[in-house]
Amino acid sequence: MLKRRSPGMAGKNEYVGGFRGDSEAQTPLLSAGKAAIGGASILSCVATLANTILGTGILELSHAFSATGLVVGVVLLCFFACCAAFTLHLLAESARTVTGVDPNTGARLDSSFSLDHTAAFVPPGSTRSQDLLYRSSGASSPVYSDQDRLTLADPSQPLPDELKPQKSSFYLVADAAVPRFSFLVDTAVAVKCFGVAVSYLIVVGDMMPDAMKFILGDDGPPFWLSRQTWIVAGWLLVVPMAFAKTLDALKFTSSFAVAVVMGVVAMTILYAVDPDLDGCDDADDDGCPGETVVIPDSPKDTFAVLTLFVFCFTCHQNIFTICNEIKRNTRKNVNRVIFIAVSMCFSLCLLVAIAGYSMYGDVLLPEGKDNILPHMPSNEATTAARIGLTLMVLFSYPLQAHPSRNSALSLVNSCFGIETDAAAGPQVDLRFIAFTVVFLIASLAIALVTESLGMVMGIVGAVGSTTVSFLLPGAVYFRLHPWPHWKRYGAAFVFCIGCIIMPLALVFIFL
């Protein structure tokens, strides 16, 4: 039986902002100041969600289109964007249900709720409805004071502390809905973040040799033109940052990351539409541009790249931070954030995918040639983009090490009953160091022997992203909202889609 607790009573091992760990190690994803007390604007929330979506996955979409063809690629991109928006909505609804938030006002519900894990969930009544009931009868309402009522009537005003709900998190919601499988949250986050960190090192190995060829020339020292050299160099740069327990110093990279991605998007579109720019100037053979097709000849390649579309729109771990930090956590406000962020990112992804595919066609299909940027000619603009993208992913590497390590430590605590917080004394520091070292060495080793960014992202998408984007949102909403309605049927649908995509994609990736 789970009872809703009042705000501020979350334990130190609970998730805060989407991941579990010591409270001092948590960093708000939104800007400092008002965001930390639930005063973030819709615009800042949109920027946070969009920044999570727009990452290295956008570089792989042209490769995905080379496998699916133009029409199927557009349909799949649209389908998975809609699925992402729907499952984000399901998680936001589930977060409000578990923490007792009125979806119309964003205020805390006064009545607590209980959940018997073997029985149906009974949602609380709306506090706003209770207030109106008292007032309609002519009685004085004990639910809201007159000042509270005025505040709630103005959605532009942040809530006072006494009306703010408990913070939500992925783990808290999953544990309330499916406690036996709440460990899947830690597993999915650990796997996904580790895979993304590996992909970042692969991007460094793809970008820097081409940048150095332009700077030093083709006859430059082989050491500086080696892929392995730059992967190791980038890895050495991020080692100190990976051991950091707080990430405050890295918050400035969000704006830099968005600027780099927007620059790559603009450059790709220019090369595709400007007849004076030839994307195949530096091609090693006469096969560039390759053939483009509308419908794929074989479904095998299409199934193999399905999870690239899933990976591209995975940002679900951050919807709980949005719910916690938005000025008013109402259904309307959060839906607006989701719609704007996903629509904007879908438009950018579609432009890059079509532009890159029209430039290179099936040249992007073979393994190891799936990243669009290395195919572009070497000049000042593309070299700046390659260096900028390298810096972006290197600064983002610790942002993956941090939640992956926290989730791994949490799994150890859950499976073996080992304390992973400050109460464990010096032993927790040893485990912190041990998991960080394992994370660093394993990610470096895989990046050095793997040249295909698409394969890494495909595997990460099949396991981590599918779990976070389809399985958990569908299962959580279905469990917490048992009465028949269309969203419950939709939750069951996306859960089934996830159950199909994960094994199917893994089989075709390795065939």
C-alpha positions in Angstrom: 0.0 0.0 0.0 1.6 3.3 -1.2 0.5 6.5 0.5 1.1 9.9 -1.1 3.4 12.0 1.0 3.6 15.7 1.4 6.1 17.7 -0.6 9.6 17.7 0.7 9.5 14.2 2.2 11.2 12.4 -0.7 14.0 10.2 0.5 17.6 10.7 -0.5 17.6 7.5 -2.6 14.5 8.6 -4.6 14.8 9.9 -8.1 14.9 13.7 -8.4 14.5 15.1 -11.9 14.4 11.6 -13.4 17.3 9.8 -11.8 17.9 8.4 -8.4 20.9 9.5 -6.4 22.1 11.8 -3.6 20.3 15.0 -3.6 23.5 17.0 -3.8 24.3 15.3 -7.1 21.2 16.4 -8.9 21.3 19.3 -11.3 18.1 21.0 -12.7 17.9 20.6 -16.4 16.2 24.0 -16.7 17.8 27.3 -16.0 18.7 28.2 -12.4 16.6 30.4 -10.3 12.8 30.2 -10.7 13.0 26.8 -12.4 14.3 25.2 -9.3 11.1 26.3 -7.4 8.6 25.4 -10.1 8.7 28.7 -12.0 10.1 27.6 -15.4 8.4 29.2 -18.4 6.9 27.1 -21.2 9.6 28.4 -23.5 12.4 27.2 -21.3 10.7 23.8 -20.9 10.4 23.5 -24.7 14.1 24.3 -25.0 15.0 21.6 -22.5 12.9 18.9 -24.1 14.1 19.9 -27.6 17.7 19.9 -26.5 17.3 16.4 -25.3 15.8 15.2 -28.6 18.3 17.0 -30.9 21.5 15.1 -30.5 23.8 12.8 -32.5 20.7 10.8 -33.6 19.9 13.4 -36.1 23.1 12.6 -38.0 21.8 9.0 -38.6 18.4 9.8 -40.1 19.7 10.1 -43.6 21.2 6.6 -43.2 17.8 5.4 -42.0 16.1 6.9 -45.1 18.7 5.1 -47.3 17.3 1.8 -45.8 13.6 2.7 -45.8 13.3 4.7 -48.9 11.8 8.2 -49.0 8.1 7.5 -48.5 8.5 4.8 -45.8 11.1 6.9 -44.1 8.8 9.9 -43.8 5.9 7.8 -42.6 8.1 6.1 -40.0 9.5 9.4 -38.8 6.0 10.9 -38.4 4.7 7.7 -36.7 7.5 7.6 -34.1 7.2 11.4 -33.5 3.5 10.9 -32.8 4.3 7.9 -30.5 6.8 10.0 -28.6 4.4 12.8 -28.1 1.7 10.4 -26.9 3.9 8.5 -24.5 5.3 11.7 -23.1 1.7 12.7 -22.4 1.0 9.3 -20.8 4.0 9.8 -18.5 2.9 13.3 -17.6 -0.6 12.1 -16.8 0.8 9.2 -14.7 3.1 11.6 -12.8 0.1 13.8 -11.9 -1.9 10.8 -10.8 0.8 9.4 -8.5 1.7 12.7 -7.0 -1.9 13.9 -6.7 -1.9 17.0 -9.0 -5.1 18.6 -10.2 -4.7 18.6 -14.0 -6.7 21.8 -14.4 -4.8 24.0 -11.9 -1.5 22.1 -11.2 -2.1 22.3 -7.5 -1.7 19.6 -4.9 -4.8 17.5 -4.2 -5.7 17.6 -0.5 -7.0 14.0 -0.4 -4.3 11.3 -0.4 -4.6 8.2 -2.4 -3.6 4.6 -1.9 -2.6 1.8 -4.3 -3.0 -1.8 -3.4 -0.6 -3.5 -5.9 -3.0 -6.4 -6.3 -6.2 -4.3 -6.7 -7.4 -1.6 -9.1 -6.1 2.0 -8.6 -8.7 4.5 -7.4 -7.8 8.0 -8.4 -8.5 10.9 -6.1 -11.3 13.3 -6.7 -10.5 16.7 -8.0 -9.8 19.3 -5.3 -11.1 21.9 -7.6 -14.4 20.0 -7.9 -14.6 19.7 -4.1 -14.1 23.4 -3.8 -16.8 24.2 -6.3 -19.2 21.8 -4.5 -18.8 23.6 -1.2 -19.2 27.0 -2.8 -22.3 26.0 -4.8 -24.0 24.9 -1.6 -23.4 28.3 -0.1 -21.0 26.9 2.5 -17.5 28.2 3.2 -15.0 26.1 1.4 -12.3 24.5 3.6 -10.3 23.4 0.5 -9.0 26.7 -0.8 -8.7 30.1 0.8 -9.8 33.1 -1.1 -6.2 34.0 -1.9 -5.5 30.5 -3.1 -8.6 30.6 -5.3 -7.4 33.9 -6.9 -3.9 32.3 -7.5 -5.4 29.2 -9.1 -7.6 31.3 -11.4 -4.5 32.9 -12.9 -2.5 30.2 -14.7 0.4 32.7 -15.3 1.1 32.8 -11.6 3.4 30.2 -9.9 1.8 28.2 -7.1 2.5 29.1 -3.5 4.6 26.6 -1.5 1.6 25.2 0.4 -0.2 24.2 -2.9 2.9 22.7 -4.7 2.7 18.9 -5.2 5.3 16.3 -4.5 8.0 16.0 -7.1 7.6 13.2 -9.6 10.2 10.9 -11.1 10.4 8.0 -13.4 11.2 5.6 -10.6 8.5 6.9 -8.3 5.8 6.5 -11.0 7.1 3.1 -12.1 7.3 1.8 -8.5 3.7 2.9 -7.9 2.4 1.2 -11.0 4.6 -1.9 -11.5 6.7 -2.3 -8.3 8.0 -5.7 -9.3 9.5 -4.3 -12.5 10.6 -0.9 -11.3 14.2 -2.1 -11.6 13.7 -1.8 -15.4 13.9 2.0 -15.0 17.4 1.7 -13.6 18.4 -0.9 -16.2 17.0 1.0 -19.2 18.6 4.3 -18.0 22.0 2.6 -17.4 22.0 0.8 -20.8 20.8 3.8 -22.8 23.2 6.3 -21.2 26.1 4.0 -21.6 25.3 3.4 -25.2 24.9 7.1 -25.9 28.3 7.7 -24.3 29.9 5.2 -26.6 28.2 6.8 -29.6 29.8 10.2 -28.5 33.3 8.7 -28.6 32.5 7.2 -32.0 31.4 10.7 -33.3 34.8 12.1 -32.1 36.6 9.4 -34.1 34.5 10.2 -37.2 34.8 14.0 -37.0 38.3 14.9 -35.9 40.5 13.0 -38.5 38.6 14.8 -41.3 39.0 18.1 -39.6 42.7 17.5 -39.1 43.1 16.5 -42.8 41.8 19.9 -43.8 44.0 21.7 -41.3 47.2 19.7 -41.8 46.6 18.4 -45.3 46.4 14.8 -46.5 50.1 14.3 -46.0 50.0 15.3 -42.4 51.4 13.2 -39.6 49.5 9.9 -39.5 49.3 10.1 -35.7 47.1 13.2 -35.9 44.9 11.7 -38.7 44.2 8.5 -36.8 40.7 7.8 -35.6 42.0 6.0 -32.5 44.2 9.0 -31.5 41.3 11.3 -31.3 39.0 8.8 -29.5 41.6 8.4 -26.8 42.4 12.1 -26.7 38.7 12.9 -26.3 38.3 10.2 -23.7 41.2 11.6 -21.6 39.6 15.0 -21.8 36.3 13.8 -20.3 37.8 11.5 -17.6 38.0 14.2 -14.9 34.5 15.5 -15.7 33.1 11.9 -15.5 34.2 11.7 -11.8 32.3 14.9 -10.9 29.5 14.4 -8.4 27.7 17.6 -9.5 27.2 18.8 -13.1 26.6 22.5 -12.4 29.7 23.5 -14.4 28.3 21.9 -17.6 24.9 23.7 -17.7 26.3 26.2 -20.2 26.7 23.5 -22.8 23.0 23.3 -23.6 23.0 26.5 -25.6 26.2 25.5 -27.3 24.8 22.1 -28.2 21.6 23.6 -29.7 23.7 26.1 -31.7 25.9 23.3 -33.1 23.0 21.1 -34.1 21.2 24.1 -35.8 24.4 24.8 -37.7 24.7 21.3 -38.9 21.0 21.4 -40.0 21.4 24.6 -41.9 24.6 23.4 -43.6 23.0 20.1 -44.7 20.0 21.9 -46.2 22.2 24.4 -48.0 24.3 21.6 -49.6 21.1 19.9 -50.7 19.3 23.0 -52.2 22.2 25.2 -53.5 23.3 24.1 -57.0 26.7 25.8 -56.4 27.5 23.4 -53.4 28.3 19.8 -54.2 28.2 17.4 -51.3 30.2 14.8 -53.2 33.3 17.0 -53.9 35.5 14.9 -51.8 34.0 11.5 -52.6 36.5 8.7 -53.1 34.6 7.1 -55.9 32.2 7.8 -58.7 29.2 6.3 -56.8 28.3 9.6 -55.1 25.6 10.6 -55.2 24.1 7.2 -54.8 20.7 5.9 -55.9 17.6 7.1 -54.1 14.4 5.1 -53.9 10.8 5.8 -52.9 9.9 2.4 -51.6 12.6 -0.1 -50.3 13.3 -3.3 -52.2 13.7 -5.4 -49.1 12.1 -5.0 -45.6 15.3 -6.4 -43.9 17.1 -3.1 -44.0 14.0 -1.2 -42.8 13.6 -3.5 -39.8 17.3 -3.0 -38.9 16.9 0.8 -38.7 13.6 1.0 -36.9 15.2 1.8 -33.5 17.1 4.7 -35.0 13.7 6.5 -35.3 13.0 5.5 -31.7 16.3 6.7 -30.5 15.9 10.0 -32.3 12.8 11.0 -30.2 13.8 9.5 -26.8 13.6 12.3 -24.2 11.1 10.6 -21.8 13.4 10.6 -18.7 13.2 14.5 -18.8 9.4 14.8 -18.8 9.4 14.5 -15.1 11.8 17.4 -14.7 9.4 19.4 -16.9 6.4 18.5 -14.7 8.4 19.4 -11.6 9.8 22.7 -12.8 7.2 24.2 -15.0 5.4 27.2 -13.5 2.1 25.5 -13.5 1.9 21.7 -14.0 -1.4 21.6 -15.7 -2.4 19.2 -18.5 -2.8 22.1 -20.9 0.7 23.6 -20.2 2.6 20.3 -20.4 0.7 19.2 -23.5 1.7 22.5 -25.1 5.4 21.9 -24.2 5.3 18.4 -25.6 3.5 19.5 -28.8 5.8 22.4 -29.6 9.1 20.5 -28.8 8.2 17.4 -30.7 6.8 19.3 -33.7 9.9 21.5 -33.9 12.3 18.6 -33.6 10.3 16.5 -36.1 10.5 19.3 -38.7 14.2 19.7 -38.2 14.8 15.9 -38.4 12.7 15.6 -41.5 14.6 18.4 -43.2 18.0 16.9 -42.4 16.9 13.3 -43.3 15.5 14.3 -46.7 18.4 16.7 -47.5 21.1 14.2 -46.6 19.4 11.3 -48.4 18.9 13.4 -51.6 22.6 14.3 -51.5 24.1 10.9 -50.9 21.4 8.2 -51.5 22.4 4.7 -50.8 26.0 5.7 -50.2 25.0 6.0 -46.6 23.6 2.5 -46.4 26.8 0.4 -45.7 27.9 -0.1 -42.1 30.5 2.4 -41.2 29.3 5.0 -43.7 26.1 5.9 -41.9 27.1 9.3 -40.4 26.3 12.1 -42.8 28.9 14.6 -41.7 32.1 12.7 -42.7 30.7 12.5 -46.3 30.6 16.3 -46.6 33.5 18.1 -48.4 36.3 19.5 -46.3 36.2 23.3 -46.1 36.1 26.0 -43.4 32.4 25.5 -42.7 32.3 21.8 -42.4 35.6 21.7 -40.4 34.1 24.2 -37.9 31.0 22.0 -37.7 33.1 18.8 -37.1 35.1 20.5 -34.4 32.0 22.0 -32.8 30.2 18.7 -32.9 33.2 17.0 -31.3 33.2 19.5 -28.4 29.5 19.2 -28.0 29.5 15.4 -27.6 32.6 15.5 -25.3 30.9 18.0 -22.9 27.8 15.8 -23.1 29.7 12.6 -22.2 29.6 13.3 -18.4 25.9 13.9 -18.6 25.5 10.3 -19.7 28.1 8.9 -17.1 26.2 10.6 -14.3 22.8 9.0 -14.6 24.2 5.7 -15.8 26.4 5.4 -12.7 23.5 6.4 -10.4 21.3 3.8 -12.0 24.0 1.1 -11.7 24.5 1.9 -8.1 20.8 1.8 -7.5 20.6 -1.6 -9.1 23.3 -2.9 -6.8 21.4 -1.5 -3.8 18.1 -3.1 -5.0 19.6 -6.5 -5.9 22.1 -6.9 -3.0 20.8 -4.6 -0.3 24.0 -2.6 -0.4 23.8 1.0 0.8 24.7 3.5 -2.0 24.2 6.8 -0.1 26.2 8.8 2.4 25.2 6.4 5.2 27.5 3.8 3.8 30.5 5.9 4.6 33.8 5.5 2.7 32.6 2.4 0.9 30.2 4.4 -1.2 33.1 6.4 -2.5 34.9 3.2 -3.5 31.8 2.0 -5.4 31.4 5.4 -7.0 35.0 5.3 -8.3 34.7 1.6 -9.3 31.6 2.1 -11.4 33.0 5.3 -13.0 36.2 3.4 -14.0 34.2 0.5 -15.5 32.0 3.0 -17.4 35.0 4.8 -18.8 37.1 1.8 -19.8 34.1 -0.1 -21.3 33.0 2.9 -23.3 36.5 3.5 -24.6 37.1 -0.1 -25.6 33.8 -0.4 -27.5 34.4 2.9 -29.3 37.9 1.9 -30.4 36.7 -1.4 -32.0 33.3 -0.1 -33.4 33.2 2.2 -36.4 29.4 2.0 -37.1 27.6 4.8 -35.2 24.3 3.4 -36.6 24.8 0.0 -35.1 25.5 1.4 -31.6 22.5 3.7 -31.8 20.4 0.8 -33.2 21.3 -1.4 -30.2 20.8 1.4 -27.7 17.5 2.2 -29.3 16.3 -1.4 -29.3 17.1 -2.0 -25.7 17.2 1.3 -23.7 15.1 3.7 -25.8 12.4 1.2 -26.6 12.0 0.4 -22.9 11.9 4.1 -21.9 9.8 5.3 -24.8 7.3 2.5 -25.3 7.3 -0.3 -22.7 7.4 1.7 -19.5 5.0 4.5 -20.5 2.4 2.0 -21.8 2.7 -0.3 -18.8 2.6 2.6 -16.2 -0.4 4.3 -17.7 -2.3 1.1 -18.2 -1.8 0.0 -14.6 -2.6 3.4 -13.0 -5.7 4.1 -15.0 -7.8 0.8 -15.2 -11.1 2.3 -16.2 -11.9 1.8 -20.0 -11.0 4.9 -22.1 -9.2 5.5 -25.3 -5.9 6.5 -23.8 -5.7 3.2 -21.9 -6.2 1.4 -25.1 -3.5 3.5 -26.7 -1.1 2.7 -23.8 -1.7 -1.0 -24.4 -1.0 -0.4 -28.2 2.4 1.4 -27.6 3.4 -1.3 -25.1 2.7 -4.0 -27.7 4.6 -2.0 -30.3 7.6 -1.9 -28.0 7.4 -5.6 -27.4 7.5 -6.2 -31.2 10.2 -3.6 -32.0 12.8 -4.7 -29.5 13.4 -8.3 -30.5 12.7 -7.7 -34.2 15.2 -4.9 -34.5 17.9 -6.8 -32.6 17.5 -9.8 -34.8 17.8 -7.7 -38.0 20.7 -5.6 -36.7 22.8 -8.7 -36.3 21.7 -10.6 -39.4 
